[in-house]
Amino acid sequence: MAMKTPHLLWNEEDQSHAQAILDDLNGTREFICVVAFAKSSGFGHFKSALKTRLSKGMKATFIVGTHFYQSDPDLLDELIALRPRENVKVYMGDFENRRLSTFHPKLYLFDNGRKTSLIVGSANLTGGGLSDNYELSLRLSGQHQDLADEVREWAELILKRREVVPATRALIDRYRREFEINKVQIRLARQRTRKAIESPKGGLWTFRNALADLRADPGPEGFDALVAKRSGDRAQGHEILRTLAASAKSRSEFEALYGSLIKTMHSGGLPRYKSRIANGHEEFQLAVRALLERNGSAEEMFNEFCGGLKNVLGAGINVISEVLHLLENDRHAVMNQNSVSGIALCGYEGYPKNPLRTSVDGELYSRFCDDASEVREELGLSNLSELDAVFNYVYWQNKA
């Protein structure tokens, strides 16, 4: 009996991603694998079948992300070892030019010229992703050449933008060094987290150690470099904000200015909502203009700005607090998932894990700023921008 299409894969019984890949490799002429994380444990499920297909002329393209150092450098070595043939291409995330947006797709494409199969969902190229984890993906098979062409066009686009670059031995070796350092840092972070849980003020202990690590790093990811960059970003952002509010702008003019503005900010995900905010550009400009003319408490400033943006879709708490922070980084804290996680680790309760317009008002934001200022003083930092840098560092260390 033919399997229906499309259907779901969830790694149970005959619904495993590993088995679906093995089935779809049989007879295919082209295989494209695009994943955020890749490990030998996942590749092992179909390595033998892949090599058999390659020996019969199949083309294969692997695009592997490197965010959070979750992809195994040994696997990258193994993949590029397949490349004496012209029919294998391997690309990896450009970890040397990090961006705020995370490379996070999971897609497997099989094209035999007559039929195209596609698996897209949550499963990375790891042992867990393909067989052990609770994953959910859509698998479809049939006359979907248009989808195959779209995948190829998208792959060309991210290559052109250098989101990914051709994998080389030299690049993998540089990635491996950072990968090994990150493993040590994660182990230390977990040790610190355990100690933090056991101590009433454990979060501050964690942040003091993280700050010491950052201060000891003389490179571009060290404390001095981060502070200098944030200072420059804030000055540039403040200037852009005033330009944006100075006179009425068309939608296209606003979107270009707003795009430059959010590049000076450090909350993730801001670019995703740029178009939505541009749709409400007139209200946004008016709200910023009113904000620049006011000098009130954190609660008053938040409430007025939030009220002015009430009909602007995409203007969430991260945008609102980032703008306030641009104006006064000694009073107004950036409020996002990273900083709320940091405050919670320091023992301050009552904040939503994911701050939204529906869950944060001026009173709560003002209390958050006060709590953040206490932590800043405990750590001996000069302003809330420096605290935000430390919060981000600890958040992403534990996230990885």
Summary of the structure (lengths in Angstrom):
residues: 400
radius of gyration: 24.0
end to end distance: 43.1
largest distance: 71.6
contacts: 1275
relative contact order: 0.09
helix: 56%
strand: 11%
